[in-house]
């Protein structure tokens, strides 16, 4: 891994439509929206841009996020996230992703939740 200050920008996408199977009608109270708000208040490192997105089509697997960054990085989709329990884990994982040239953080260096809840690993555009 290289110094975080030398990396290309990374996007952290958060599905804000997630209801995690709950009968929630108020959009502001959806777990995905609350996760996005919690991450907006968190201490994300410079170089990570937080973006809300509508529906990542992973509805049965709790809140989902995507880490992506540039044409030479792998993209990852993580699931089963919680708006109150996983904010620090997401920040840790996103920070490690930012520091990895190609987005591939060694499996044992990833937060445990990321190791067990990776829904997809998508190769770089140029692969």
C-alpha positions in Angstrom: 0.0 0.0 0.0 1.1 3.5 -0.6 0.7 6.8 1.3 -3.0 7.8 1.3 -2.1 11.4 0.2 -0.8 10.0 -3.2 -3.9 8.1 -4.2 -6.5 8.7 -6.8 -10.0 9.7 -5.5 -12.3 6.9 -4.3 -16.1 6.9 -4.2 -18.0 5.4 -1.3 -21.5 4.8 -2.6 -24.3 4.2 -0.1 -27.7 2.7 -1.0 -30.1 5.2 0.7 -33.3 3.3 -0.3 -32.4 0.3 1.9 -35.1 -0.6 4.4 -33.4 -3.8 5.6 -36.7 -5.6 5.4 -38.5 -3.2 7.8 -41.9 -1.6 7.0 -40.6 1.9 7.0 -42.5 4.5 5.0 -40.6 7.7 6.0 -37.6 7.9 3.6 -35.6 9.9 6.2 -35.8 6.9 8.6 -34.7 4.2 6.2 -31.5 2.4 7.4 -29.7 3.2 4.2 -30.4 6.9 4.6 -29.3 6.8 8.3 -26.1 5.0 7.3 -25.4 7.7 4.7 -26.0 10.4 7.3 -23.7 8.6 9.9 -20.9 8.3 7.3 -21.3 12.0 6.4 -20.7 12.8 10.0 -17.8 10.3 10.3 -14.1 11.2 9.8 -13.6 10.0 6.2 -10.1 10.6 4.9 -9.4 13.2 2.2 -9.7 11.4 -1.1 -12.9 9.6 -0.3 -16.1 11.1 -1.7 -19.3 9.9 -0.1 -22.3 9.6 -2.5 -25.9 8.6 -1.9 -27.3 6.3 -4.6 -30.7 4.8 -5.1 -31.1 1.0 -5.0 -28.1 -1.2 -5.5 -30.5 -4.1 -6.0 -29.2 -6.0 -3.0 -32.4 -5.5 -0.9 -32.5 -8.8 0.9 -29.0 -8.4 2.3 -29.3 -5.3 4.5 -27.6 -2.0 3.8 -25.1 -2.1 1.0 -22.1 0.1 -0.1 -19.8 0.2 -3.0 -16.1 1.2 -3.0 -14.8 2.2 -6.4 -12.0 4.4 -7.8 -10.8 5.0 -11.3 -10.2 2.7 -14.2 -7.3 0.7 -12.7 -9.0 -0.2 -9.4 -11.2 -3.2 -8.5 -14.7 -2.3 -7.3 -16.3 -3.9 -4.2 -19.9 -4.2 -3.1 -20.3 -4.9 0.7 -23.6 -6.0 2.3 -25.3 -6.7 5.6 -24.2 -3.3 7.0 -25.9 -1.5 9.9 -26.3 2.3 10.3 -25.2 2.2 13.9 -22.8 -0.7 14.3 -20.7 -0.6 11.1 -19.7 3.1 10.5 -16.2 2.7 12.0 -15.7 -0.6 10.1 -16.7 1.1 6.8 -14.4 4.0 7.5 -11.5 1.6 8.2 -12.2 -0.5 5.1 -12.6 2.6 2.9 -9.3 4.0 4.2 -7.5 0.8 3.4 -9.1 0.6 -0.1 -8.0 4.2 -0.7 -4.4 3.3 0.2 -4.3 0.2 -2.1 -3.1 1.1 -5.6 -5.5 -1.3 -7.3 -8.1 -1.4 -4.6 -7.1 -4.9 -3.6 -6.6 -4.9 0.2 -5.1 -8.1 1.4 -7.9 -10.4 2.7 -6.4 -10.6 6.2 -6.0 -6.8 6.4 -9.7 -6.1 5.6 -12.1 -5.5 8.4 -13.7 -8.9 9.4 -17.2 -7.7 8.3 -15.8 -6.9 4.8 -14.2 -10.4 4.6 -17.5 -12.1 5.3 -19.9 -9.8 3.5 -18.5 -9.0 0.1 -21.4 -9.3 -2.4 -19.3 -8.6 -5.5 -15.7 -7.9 -6.6 -15.7 -6.3 -10.0 -12.4 -6.1 -12.1 -11.0 -2.8 -13.3 -12.3 -1.4 -16.6 -9.0 -2.1 -18.3 -8.7 -5.7 -17.1 
